[in-house]
Amino acid sequence: MEKVKTLIVEDEIFVAKDLQMHLEQMGYAVASMVPSGEQAIQEIENEIPDLVLMDIVLQEGMDGIEAAEIIHSRFDIPVIFLTAHEDKAIFERAKKAEPFGYVTKPFQEKDLHRVIEIALLRYKAEQKRKMLAQKQRKELSESLEKHIIKYTYLEEKYHKLIETTNDAIFIADVKTGIILYTNKRAEELMDMPAEKIVGMHQKQLHPADKAEKYKKLFSDHIRRGEAISEEVFVCRKDGHCIPVEISASVIEWDGKKVIQGIFRDITERVKSKEILQEQKESLEQKNIALSEVLGQIAVEKQQIKDNVIANAENLLLPTIQKLGLTGESRQHAQLLRKNLEELTSSFGTRLADKRSKLTSREIEICNMIKNGLTSKEMAELLNTALLTVEKHRSNIRNKLGIANKKISLSSILREL
């Protein structure tokens, strides 16, 4: 293990020699012996020792205290003071030089050894603390630098974002409500420069008759820690008020809490809503008018139907009854009468409404069946073959969904 190198600063040669002997007996190495503070500093500049034993009272130049202060500040080497004086004033001065030990002459070797060992241990511990503190300062500095870079990046990114957004942004103090910052879009929205807006109270952005209402609304949200989303009005420089959708919340800005308000012009949206409302009201009016027209048509339709039925019953049927026809003509007349009666009872309409999609000839045969004519009689009246009438009957049963069922076709038709 390398020996501790010691520099002795002592202007009495015999005392210096005695110190050298004691140090070497204790296992230390003496690097050099000098009689003055100036020479001590010069010696240290040439070769740095591990420890300095410094006499306080030196005959030439600076005293030991001055030299120790310079050594401590320039080289950071532990210094132990040696003195034959116990003057209180000297001791107070010596303390300010922050020595690592203090030995009074004459001294005992064991006392000197103890002071040196304690000084070296203290110096070693202090160096460790300094190294640890330096490491911590370095790490802190690097971390701080990273945070500064990150913060600067985020700040620039945020600033770029709010300056390029299509929405107007206002930053206001939470407590006072004074506007601290606006972006370019806010200047366009308000039609005034930022320096005019900054310094205004946020309630000055709104119509005078609504400002207090908005202020209370926003204050309630902020007090509860809630974000705000409302439709309000803001007034431009010319006094014209426009509708905006505002989203506001409390954020950290430049180290303090502020209100960030994002204003979006919704003039076009409001106009579209008004147009849609007008169209809705117009459509409702048209629907009412259409309902009235349809109601009137239904009344007129019923009147026409009633007139047809009345005319058929009052004019045609009595005339047919008075004809007094015989034979085949009589059968045709009776069939015509029955058809007129069916017309007035809307049988033909109900039959035509069926999903069966009957042909006109099949509807004619249905009327004959309902009036009790046989297939033969129908063939004679229609001047067609009996087989053709039977085929029509079969088709009618299929279309009415009663084929292969033991159900009377005439009874089904009478129920219609």
Buried (B, 14 or more C-beta within 10 A) or exposed (E): EEEBBBBBBBBBEEBBBBBBEBBEEBEBBBBBBBBBBBBBBEBBEEEBBBBBBBBBBBEEBBBBBBBBBBBBEEBEBBBBBBBEEEEEEBBEBBEEBEBBBBBEBEBEEEEBBEBBEEBBEEBEEEEEEEEEEEEEEEEEEEEEEEEEEEEEEEEEEEEEEBEEBEBBBBBBBEEEBEBBBBBBBBBEBBEBEBEEBBEBBBBBBBBEEBBEEBBEBBEEBBEEEEEBEEEBBBBBEEEEEBBBBBBBBBEEBEEEEBBBBBBBBBEEEBEEEEEEEEEEEEEEEEEEEEEEEEEEEEEEEEEEEEEEBEEBEEEBBEEBEEEEEEEEEEBEBBBBBBBBBBBBEBBBEEBEEEEBEBEEEBBBBBBBBBBEBEBEBBBBBBEEEEEBBEEBBEBBBEBBEBEEEEEEBBEBBEEB
